[in-house]
Amino acid sequence: MPARRKSSSRPGHVPATVARRELLVGASDATFRHFIHGLLAFSERVMAVREGFGRLLGLSGIQYTVLISIAHLQEREEVSVGSIAAHLHFSGAFITTVTNQLERLGLIRKTRSAQDRRRANLSTTARADELLQSLAPHQRQVNDQLFEPLNRAQFVELAAQMDALVSAGDKAVALLQYLQSARSAG
């Protein structure tokens, strides 16, 4: 019987993927990795829900997201491409493309801002409002199910952390891009 070759990467000797003590349980990053993989799986389900809501309205997922964001934000303030871009963490150019599509579909209207004539205000049309009204019962059922495991305190805490997590995510992506460019340059 031939001798078995020893593997150079023994099970259990994979390098840790985090260094912050707050993210390690004992000396292991296993809980962190389990969390990340669960977060990725949950994020896929959130995207599937968004796409599904869009399909119920005859829209893409991103068109739905922009439309419902305009609908909610217009109740509190003037809505512009810039405010939607900031709210959704997308570029202004991308949001311009999507809002142009929604305008062509007759779901939003663009008017000049009274405060700044260079800026367009975005608002939903009666047709969009009707579509969103018809979607609301489905949204309530699906969203209630999506977040069923959370009690009020857990939900409030998670919601309070979201902006910080998105900001940290932006910084992590920028760092990764820097490391990639430095690696290809060197």
Secondary structure, DSSP 8 states (H G I E B T S, - for coil): -------SS-TT----S---GGG-BTTB-HHHHHHHHHHHHHHHHHHHHHHHHHHHHTS-HHHHHHHHHHHHHTTTS---HHHHHHHHT--HHHHHHHHHHHHHTTSEEEEE-SS-TTSEEEEE-HHHHHHHHHHHHHHHHHHHHHTTT--HHHHHHHHHHHHHHHHHHHHHHHHHHHHHHHHHH-
